Amino acid sequence: MKDYSGFKLIRNALSGHRNWPRMWRDPEPKKHYDVVIIGAGGHGLATAYYLAKYQGVKNIAVLEKGYLGGGNTGRNTQVSRSNYFYPESGAFYEHSLKLFEDLAQEINFNVMFSQRGVLAICNSHHEMEIYRRWANAIAMNGTDSEILTREDIKKRAPYVNLDCRFPIWGGFIQKRGGISRHDAVAWGYARQASAAGVDIIQQCEVSGLQTSDSRITAVETNRGTISADKVALCVAGHSSQLAAMAGLRLPITSIALQAMVTEPVRPIFHTCLVSAHIHVYVSQSDRGEIVIGGGADLYNSFAQRGSLPIQHENISALLELLPIFSRLRLMRQWAGICDMAYDVSPIVGKTEIENLYISTGWGTGGYKAIPAGGDTLAWTIAHDQPHELLKPFQLDRFESGCLIDEGAASGVAH
Ligand SMILES: Cc1cc2nc3c(=O)[nH]c(=O)nc-3n(C[C@H](O)[C@H](O)[C@H](O)COP(=O)(O)OP(=O)(O)OC[C@H]3O[C@@H](n4cnc5c(N)ncnc54)[C@H](O)[C@@H]3O)c2cc1C
């Protein structure tokens, strides 16, 4: 995209970066769109981008009740990896990781993807045996996955207290896993989608779905009624509410997941560390903050705020593993509302309503899935049939019983 060349960067630097054009247009909603996507998180924006760029659909709107990227996409801890146990998940998340590896070029935006490795540590002999089986199964699926000894962990993360209360036995790592900047992913997709003609309409809350003959005819919003040929729900923790507007009941519950960051410090921690046993995961962002996450809240909620018990739990776990961080000050704590399916796997594709598509069930792990989720949902909408990689992730698995139980996949239990 010429507007963002190296030359423009230098020229704008000389004028104090005051003359950059707007990153995306701010259009008034039209009366009709071929495709209306509800939710301008990563999944909604990526779907719009791939639809416009690769599927030749041009008349698209993304409707967002707040500001784009203000949902879970801008609240997560930014970890990407593809080391899932079941082959269906492995294939899908590997596609996503590959897209992440080239994403900066694809959307001409520096998403700061840093493949520093995602390292899960084991705190008992039994856990070590399970991880060995897990790592081997993942490697057999064709995804990189290596067992590490205590000495390997010491080299990779020298400040980890290997002899903590539950001594560390070893671990396993996906070296291609890592973190990126979540805002940049949302902004990059938004900018390119807008440039391709997609109308991104913020402050536009969907409050109803009009149906006729098992089809959605229009969406009702606080900025008027908009008719649509096809509608996609990409609203994460609000999936059940939006689906209910069309009379659809989803096997999804909404729970808050919290995260927190410390004040920034110089680069000191060069991997993403996960402990299922001590129950915390931690990385250092490129801004220097130590990013800390743990288990989800244990009750359903739509409240996007942090709480003291979770703060206490996560910080105690962190300091058990990394006492070196004990004098850092905590800067922020927040929550996002996650869309949990009973088998902790996504539901992406068609619904029993002819022209209604969904992208949900991403739960606590859908950031890493944004490129593949967008790419495959766009294909599904354009061809009106599930993309090959999405076939196992359809709603009918809750009738057939072909569940993909990834309850243990997130590294910390949720
Ligand atoms: C604290 C935390 C840490 C996480 N860490 C990771 C991680 O490390 N790695 C990982 O892979 N995943 C992680 N996740 C999960 C990941 O963030 C989500 O799965 C992913 O961002 C979901 O993207 P989305 O586009 O589906 O949803 P969102 O980004 O939430 O977007 C949905 C959008 O829909 C909008 N919306 C809702 N209702 C309406 C309406 N009625 N009308 C219009 N718009 C509406 C919302 O405002 C929102 O902007 C984490 C989540 C949290 C909360």
The ligand as an SDF file (V2000), in Angstrom:
LIG
                    3D

 53 58  0  0  0  0  0  0  0  0999 V2000
   -7.6400  -11.5820   29.3360 C   0  0  0  0  0  0  0  0  0  0  0  0
   -7.6660  -12.3910   28.0630 C   0  0  0  0  0  0  0  0  0  0  0  0
   -6.5100  -13.0230   27.6490 C   0  0  0  0  0  0  0  0  0  0  0  0
   -6.5170  -13.7560   26.4640 C   0  0  0  0  0  0  0  0  0  0  0  0
   -5.3400  -14.2810   26.0070 N   0  0  0  0  0  0  0  0  0  0  0  0
   -5.2950  -14.9140   24.8100 C   0  0  0  0  0  0  0  0  0  0  0  0
   -4.0560  -15.3590   24.2880 C   0  0  0  0  0  0  0  0  0  0  0  0
   -2.9930  -15.1570   24.8750 O   0  0  0  0  0  0  0  0  0  0  0  0
   -4.0640  -16.0200   23.1060 N   0  0  0  0  0  0  0  0  0  0  0  0
   -5.2090  -16.2710   22.4310 C   0  0  0  0  0  0  0  0  0  0  0  0
   -5.1610  -16.8980   21.3890 O   0  0  0  0  0  0  0  0  0  0  0  0
   -6.4130  -15.7990   22.8830 N   0  0  0  0  0  0  0  0  0  0  0  0
   -6.4780  -15.1270   24.0390 C   0  0  0  0  0  0  0  0  0  0  0  0
   -7.6730  -14.6480   24.5200 N   0  0  0  0  0  0  0  0  0  0  0  0
   -8.9050  -14.8790   23.7450 C   0  0  0  0  0  0  0  0  0  0  0  0
   -9.0200  -13.9090   22.5830 C   0  0  0  0  0  0  0  0  0  0  0  0
   -8.7880  -12.5910   23.0260 O   0  0  0  0  0  0  0  0  0  0  0  0
  -10.4090  -13.9790   21.9570 C   0  0  0  0  0  0  0  0  0  0  0  0
  -10.7670  -15.3240   21.7180 O   0  0  0  0  0  0  0  0  0  0  0  0
  -10.4670  -13.2350   20.6210 C   0  0  0  0  0  0  0  0  0  0  0  0
   -9.9320  -11.9420   20.7510 O   0  0  0  0  0  0  0  0  0  0  0  0
  -11.9050  -13.1590   20.1370 C   0  0  0  0  0  0  0  0  0  0  0  0
  -11.9600  -12.2810   19.0370 O   0  0  0  0  0  0  0  0  0  0  0  0
  -13.3710  -11.8510   18.4820 P   0  0  0  0  0  0  0  0  0  0  0  0
  -13.1320  -10.9900   17.3090 O   0  0  0  0  0  0  0  0  0  0  0  0
  -14.2070  -13.0760   18.3130 O   0  0  0  0  0  0  0  0  0  0  0  0
  -14.0520  -11.0590   19.6930 O   0  0  0  0  0  0  0  0  0  0  0  0
  -13.9060   -9.5570   20.2350 P   0  0  0  0  0  0  0  0  0  0  0  0
  -12.5580   -9.0090   20.0010 O   0  0  0  0  0  0  0  0  0  0  0  0
  -14.4190   -9.5510   21.6310 O   0  0  0  0  0  0  0  0  0  0  0  0
  -14.8980   -8.7550   19.2940 O   0  0  0  0  0  0  0  0  0  0  0  0
  -16.2970   -8.8630   19.4090 C   0  0  0  0  0  0  0  0  0  0  0  0
  -16.8610   -7.4790   19.1690 C   0  0  0  0  0  0  0  0  0  0  0  0
  -18.2840   -7.5710   19.0730 O   0  0  0  0  0  0  0  0  0  0  0  0
  -18.8180   -6.3680   19.5740 C   0  0  0  0  0  0  0  0  0  0  0  0
  -20.2330   -6.5450   19.8830 N   0  0  0  0  0  0  0  0  0  0  0  0
  -20.7840   -7.2940   20.8720 C   0  0  0  0  0  0  0  0  0  0  0  0
  -22.1260   -7.1750   20.8470 N   0  0  0  0  0  0  0  0  0  0  0  0
  -22.4340   -6.3280   19.8260 C   0  0  0  0  0  0  0  0  0  0  0  0
  -23.6440   -5.7930   19.3040 C   0  0  0  0  0  0  0  0  0  0  0  0
  -24.8380   -6.1010   19.8460 N   0  0  0  0  0  0  0  0  0  0  0  0
  -23.5820   -4.9630   18.2240 N   0  0  0  0  0  0  0  0  0  0  0  0
  -22.3870   -4.6350   17.6590 C   0  0  0  0  0  0  0  0  0  0  0  0
  -21.2180   -5.1010   18.1390 N   0  0  0  0  0  0  0  0  0  0  0  0
  -21.2250   -5.9450   19.1870 C   0  0  0  0  0  0  0  0  0  0  0  0
  -17.9470   -6.1010   20.8010 C   0  0  0  0  0  0  0  0  0  0  0  0
  -18.0160   -4.7390   21.1920 O   0  0  0  0  0  0  0  0  0  0  0  0
  -16.5680   -6.5100   20.3240 C   0  0  0  0  0  0  0  0  0  0  0  0
  -15.7950   -5.4290   19.8380 O   0  0  0  0  0  0  0  0  0  0  0  0
   -7.7240  -13.9100   25.7070 C   0  0  0  0  0  0  0  0  0  0  0  0
   -8.8830  -13.2840   26.1360 C   0  0  0  0  0  0  0  0  0  0  0  0
   -8.8600  -12.5110   27.3030 C   0  0  0  0  0  0  0  0  0  0  0  0
  -10.1250  -11.8150   27.7390 C   0  0  0  0  0  0  0  0  0  0  0  0
  1  2  1  0
  2  3  1  0
  2 52  2  0
  3  4  2  0
  4  5  1  0
  4 50  1  0
  5  6  2  0
  6  7  1  0
  6 13  1  0
  7  8  2  0
  7  9  1  0
  9 10  1  0
 10 11  2  0
 10 12  1  0
 12 13  2  0
 13 14  1  0
 14 15  1  0
 14 50  1  0
 15 16  1  0
 16 17  1  0
 16 18  1  0
 18 19  1  0
 18 20  1  0
 20 21  1  0
 20 22  1  0
 22 23  1  0
 23 24  1  0
 24 25  2  0
 24 26  1  0
 24 27  1  0
 27 28  1  0
 28 29  2  0
 28 30  1  0
 28 31  1  0
 31 32  1  0
 32 33  1  0
 33 34  1  0
 33 48  1  0
 34 35  1  0
 35 36  1  0
 35 46  1  0
 36 37  1  0
 36 45  1  0
 37 38  2  0
 38 39  1  0
 39 40  1  0
 39 45  2  0
 40 41  1  0
 40 42  2  0
 42 43  1  0
 43 44  2  0
 44 45  1  0
 46 47  1  0
 46 48  1  0
 48 49  1  0
 50 51  2  0
 51 52  1  0
 52 53  1  0
M  END
$$$$
